Amino acid sequence: MTRTGIDIGPLRVDLVPEIRYRLMPREFLFPTLQRDDVARNADWLDPRMVHPETLAVGMAFQAYVIRVRGQNILVDSCNGNHKKRPHAPWQHDLRSHNFMTSLAALGLRPEDIHIVLCTHLHTDHVGWNTRLVDGKWVPTFPNARYVMNRAEYDHFAALIGTEGTRYAHMEDSVLPVVDAGQADFVSDTAKVVTEIGEEVFLSPSPGHSPGHVCIHARAKGAEAVICGDAIHHAIQLDMPDMVMRADNDPAMAARSRRRVMEHCAGTGALLCAGHIPFWSIGHVSEAGDVFRLGAI
């Protein structure tokens, strides 16, 4: 069962699910994944993570809220409603209440979010940045500043209008935030909270996208790392170099993925994953040259 929240000293980190579990075709993530790979990990990998016959991959689509010193910080915003995504039928024109219901279960309204942190600007991580009101896309979180890596934004802004509808999410989920004056462009090592003994900061993890970052919440010697798409699936702990189909630079993505795993295993930081169901928040341990993920 998924652990839905943790305390990091005086900081609180909570899961915000939109889609708790969905099987996606193997080819969607890992075209090279084989049955032998799954069998080799059967002693620790939850059997729902990979379908034993089809090798369909179990995924979740989730965000996180960090609460610190009266500030509510949302990390990523999942798929969103009413977004036209014909290239991704599972995501196309969603009409789901799950994301807002999950926020409400934490006692939060959109107006209560002070900061939105974007690990990267792919469509399934920025969807709820905006919502449709009277035919217009407006920021979902009216009182928030939306923090994003400048290099990431510049990369995707340059692609708007290319490849058909592939980058439409920039137009409906990112540019309205910029136009509203709520975007805050930062470096990939920016500090968001720097109170004595408590900090929330970005760290570079490029490869899946050019300016991808992880989000760290740290206090009193404890830490959580919200990894965005640096890690997609638990089986990558055993196969950190396996190519994920959508990685912009597969070799760089593998290096970033391994660095995140090494950091968590070496420091005891908890891994908070957006796409791993059931063990969304977990401990990373070394297993020879690879790693293992365990639920807390």
C-alpha positions as CSV (number, residue, x, y, z in Angstrom):
1,M,0.0,0.0,0.0
2,T,1.2,3.5,-0.9
3,R,2.5,5.6,2.0
4,T,0.8,8.9,1.2
5,G,2.8,11.3,3.3
6,I,6.0,11.7,5.4
7,D,7.4,14.2,7.8
8,I,10.9,15.5,7.1
9,G,11.6,17.3,10.4
10,P,9.1,20.2,10.5
11,L,8.5,19.8,6.7
12,R,5.6,17.7,5.5
13,V,5.5,16.0,2.1
14,D,2.3,14.5,0.8
15,L,1.3,12.6,-2.3
16,V,-1.3,14.1,-4.7
17,P,-2.6,11.3,-6.9
18,E,-4.4,11.9,-10.2
19,I,-4.1,8.4,-11.7
20,R,-3.1,5.9,-9.0
21,Y,-2.5,2.9,-11.3
22,R,-2.6,2.3,-15.0
23,L,-1.0,-0.4,-17.2
24,M,0.8,1.2,-20.1
25,P,2.2,-0.8,-23.1
26,R,5.8,-1.8,-22.7
27,E,6.7,0.1,-25.8
28,F,5.4,3.3,-24.2
29,L,8.3,3.3,-21.7
30,F,10.8,0.5,-22.2
31,P,10.9,-1.1,-25.7
32,T,13.9,-3.3,-24.8
33,L,12.4,-4.7,-21.6
34,Q,12.4,-8.5,-21.6
35,R,10.7,-11.3,-19.6
36,D,14.1,-12.3,-18.2
37,D,14.5,-8.8,-16.8
38,V,11.2,-9.1,-14.9
39,A,12.0,-12.6,-13.7
40,R,15.3,-11.6,-12.4
41,N,13.6,-9.0,-10.2
42,A,10.7,-11.1,-9.0
43,D,12.1,-11.5,-5.5
44,W,11.6,-7.8,-4.8
45,L,9.5,-6.1,-7.5
46,D,5.8,-5.8,-6.8
47,P,4.1,-8.1,-9.3
48,R,1.7,-5.4,-10.3
49,M,4.6,-3.3,-11.6
50,V,4.9,-5.3,-14.9
51,H,2.3,-7.6,-16.4
52,P,3.9,-11.1,-16.6
53,E,2.6,-11.9,-20.1
54,T,2.3,-8.6,-22.0
55,L,5.1,-6.8,-20.1
56,A,2.7,-3.8,-19.8
57,V,4.2,-1.4,-17.3
58,G,2.3,-0.3,-14.2
59,M,2.4,3.5,-13.7
60,A,0.9,6.2,-11.6
61,F,0.5,10.0,-12.4
62,Q,1.0,11.9,-9.2
63,A,2.2,15.2,-7.8
64,Y,3.5,16.2,-4.3
65,V,2.8,19.0,-1.8
66,I,5.5,20.2,0.5
67,R,4.3,22.2,3.5
68,V,6.9,24.3,5.3
69,R,6.5,27.4,7.5
70,G,3.0,28.1,6.3
71,Q,3.8,27.7,2.7
72,N,2.2,25.1,0.5
73,I,4.4,24.1,-2.4
74,L,3.0,21.9,-5.2
75,V,5.6,19.9,-7.2
76,D,4.3,19.2,-10.7
77,S,0.7,19.1,-11.7
78,C,0.0,15.9,-13.7
79,N,-2.2,15.8,-16.8
80,G,-5.1,18.3,-16.3
81,N,-8.6,18.4,-17.7
82,H,-9.8,19.3,-21.1
83,K,-6.4,19.2,-22.6
84,K,-6.3,18.1,-26.2
85,R,-3.7,15.4,-26.5
86,P,-4.6,13.3,-29.6
87,H,-1.1,11.8,-29.6
88,A,-1.8,10.4,-26.1
89,P,-5.3,8.9,-26.1
90,W,-5.1,7.9,-22.4
91,Q,-4.6,11.6,-21.6
92,H,-6.7,13.2,-24.2
93,D,-9.5,15.5,-23.0
94,L,-9.7,14.1,-19.4
95,R,-12.7,15.0,-17.3
96,S,-11.5,13.8,-13.9
97,H,-12.0,15.2,-10.4
98,N,-9.2,13.1,-8.9
99,F,-6.5,15.7,-8.7
100,M,-8.6,18.3,-7.1
101,T,-10.2,15.8,-4.8
102,S,-6.7,14.7,-3.7
103,L,-5.7,18.3,-2.9
104,A,-9.0,18.8,-1.0
105,A,-8.2,15.7,1.0
106,L,-5.1,17.5,2.2
107,G,-7.3,20.5,3.2
108,L,-6.0,22.5,0.3
109,R,-7.8,24.6,-2.3
110,P,-6.1,26.0,-5.4
111,E,-6.0,29.4,-3.7
112,D,-3.9,27.9,-0.9
113,I,-0.9,27.0,-3.1
114,H,1.9,29.5,-2.8
115,I,4.5,28.0,-5.1
116,V,4.3,25.5,-8.0
117,L,7.6,23.8,-8.8
118,C,8.0,22.2,-12.2
119,T,10.5,19.4,-12.4
120,H,10.2,19.7,-16.2
121,L,7.8,20.8,-18.8
122,H,6.4,17.6,-20.3
123,T,2.6,17.4,-20.8
124,D,1.9,15.0,-17.9
125,H,3.7,17.3,-15.4
126,V,2.1,20.7,-16.2
127,G,-1.5,19.9,-17.0
128,W,-3.1,21.3,-13.9
129,N,-1.0,24.5,-14.2
130,T,-4.1,25.8,-15.9
131,R,-7.7,25.2,-16.2
132,L,-10.4,26.1,-18.7
133,V,-12.7,29.0,-17.6
134,D,-15.2,30.5,-20.0
135,G,-13.2,29.1,-23.0
136,K,-9.8,30.5,-21.7
137,W,-6.9,28.9,-20.1
138,V,-6.1,30.5,-16.8
139,P,-3.7,29.7,-14.0
140,T,-5.3,27.1,-11.7
141,F,-3.4,28.4,-8.7
142,P,-4.1,32.2,-8.7
143,N,-1.9,33.0,-5.7
144,A,1.1,30.9,-6.7
145,R,4.4,31.7,-8.4
146,Y,5.3,29.0,-10.9
147,V,9.0,28.2,-10.7
148,M,10.6,26.6,-13.7
149,N,14.2,26.1,-14.9
150,R,15.0,28.9,-17.5
151,A,16.9,26.5,-19.7
152,E,13.9,24.0,-19.8
153,Y,11.5,26.8,-20.6
154,D,13.7,28.2,-23.4
155,H,14.1,24.8,-25.0
156,F,10.3,24.0,-25.2
157,A,9.2,27.6,-26.0
158,A,11.4,27.4,-29.1
159,L,9.4,24.2,-30.2
160,I,6.0,25.7,-30.0
161,G,4.1,25.3,-33.3
162,T,6.4,22.5,-34.5
163,E,5.5,18.8,-35.0
164,G,1.8,19.3,-35.2
165,T,0.2,19.2,-31.7
166,R,3.1,17.7,-29.9
167,Y,3.9,20.9,-28.0
168,A,0.4,22.2,-27.6
169,H,0.8,21.7,-23.8
170,M,3.2,24.7,-23.8
171,E,0.4,26.9,-25.3
172,D,-2.4,25.7,-22.9
173,S,-0.5,24.9,-19.7
174,V,2.6,27.0,-19.6
175,L,2.3,30.2,-21.7
176,P,-0.9,31.3,-19.8
177,V,1.1,31.3,-16.6
178,V,3.8,33.4,-18.2
179,D,1.2,35.8,-19.7
180,A,-0.4,36.1,-16.2
181,G,3.0,37.2,-14.8
182,Q,3.1,34.3,-12.4
183,A,6.2,32.5,-13.9
184,D,9.5,32.6,-12.1
185,F,12.4,31.5,-14.2
186,V,15.4,30.2,-12.2
187,S,18.6,28.2,-12.5
188,D,18.7,24.4,-12.0
189,T,20.3,24.9,-8.5
190,A,17.9,27.5,-7.2
191,K,16.9,27.5,-3.6
192,V,13.2,28.0,-2.9
193,V,13.1,27.8,0.9
194,T,16.3,28.7,2.9
195,E,15.1,28.9,6.5
196,I,17.6,28.0,9.2
197,G,17.7,24.2,9.2
198,E,15.1,23.8,6.5
199,E,15.4,24.1,2.8
200,V,13.7,23.3,-0.5
201,F,15.9,23.4,-3.5
202,L,16.4,22.3,-7.1
203,S,19.2,20.0,-8.4
204,P,20.0,19.4,-12.1
205,S,19.0,16.0,-13.5
206,P,19.0,16.6,-17.3
207,G,18.5,13.9,-19.9
208,H,14.9,13.0,-19.9
209,S,14.4,16.7,-20.9
210,P,17.2,19.2,-21.4
211,G,16.5,21.2,-18.2
212,H,15.0,18.5,-15.9
213,V,15.5,19.1,-12.2
214,C,14.7,17.2,-9.0
215,I,13.2,18.8,-5.9
216,H,14.8,18.3,-2.5
217,A,13.1,18.9,0.8
218,R,15.6,18.8,3.7
219,A,15.4,19.5,7.4
220,K,17.2,18.2,10.6
221,G,19.3,15.8,8.7
222,A,16.4,14.1,6.9
223,E,15.6,14.5,3.2
224,A,13.1,13.7,0.5
225,V,13.9,13.8,-3.2
226,I,11.0,14.3,-5.6
227,C,12.5,12.9,-8.8
228,G,10.0,13.9,-11.5
229,D,10.9,11.8,-14.6
230,A,14.5,11.2,-13.6
231,I,13.1,7.8,-12.6
232,H,9.9,6.4,-14.1
233,H,9.6,2.9,-12.8
234,A,10.9,0.7,-10.0
235,I,12.5,-1.8,-12.4
236,Q,14.9,1.0,-13.3
237,L,16.5,0.6,-9.9
238,D,17.9,-2.7,-11.2
239,M,18.4,-1.4,-14.7
240,P,19.4,2.3,-14.4
241,D,20.9,2.4,-17.9
242,M,17.9,1.0,-19.7
243,V,16.6,3.5,-22.3
244,M,13.3,5.1,-21.7
245,R,11.6,5.8,-25.0
246,A,11.0,9.5,-24.3
247,D,14.4,10.4,-22.9
248,N,15.7,13.4,-24.9
249,D,19.3,12.3,-24.3
250,P,19.3,8.6,-23.1
251,A,23.0,8.5,-22.0
252,M,22.6,11.7,-20.0
253,A,19.3,10.5,-18.5
254,A,21.0,7.3,-17.4
255,R,23.8,9.3,-15.7
256,S,21.2,11.5,-13.9
257,R,19.1,8.6,-12.9
258,R,22.1,6.8,-11.4
259,R,23.2,10.0,-9.5
260,V,19.7,10.3,-7.9
261,M,19.8,6.6,-6.9
262,E,23.3,6.9,-5.5
263,H,22.4,10.1,-3.6
264,C,19.3,8.4,-2.0
265,A,21.2,5.2,-1.2
266,G,24.2,7.0,0.2
267,T,22.4,9.6,2.3
268,G,19.2,7.8,3.3
269,A,17.1,10.4,1.5
270,L,13.6,9.1,0.7
271,L,12.8,8.8,-3.0
272,C,9.4,10.4,-3.9
273,A,8.4,9.2,-7.4
274,G,5.6,10.6,-9.6
275,H,5.1,7.5,-11.7
276,I,5.8,4.6,-9.4
277,P,2.6,3.2,-7.9
278,F,2.4,1.4,-4.5
279,W,5.9,2.3,-3.5
280,S,5.7,6.0,-4.5
281,I,7.7,7.0,-1.4
282,G,10.5,4.6,-0.6
283,H,14.0,3.8,0.6
284,V,16.7,3.2,-2.0
285,S,19.5,0.7,-1.2
286,E,22.5,-0.6,-3.1
287,A,22.5,-4.1,-4.4
288,G,26.0,-4.6,-5.9
289,D,26.2,-2.4,-9.0
290,V,22.4,-1.7,-9.0
291,F,19.8,-0.6,-6.5
292,R,16.6,-1.7,-4.9
293,L,13.5,0.3,-3.8
294,G,11.6,-0.6,-0.6
295,A,8.4,0.8,0.7
296,I,8.5,2.7,4.0
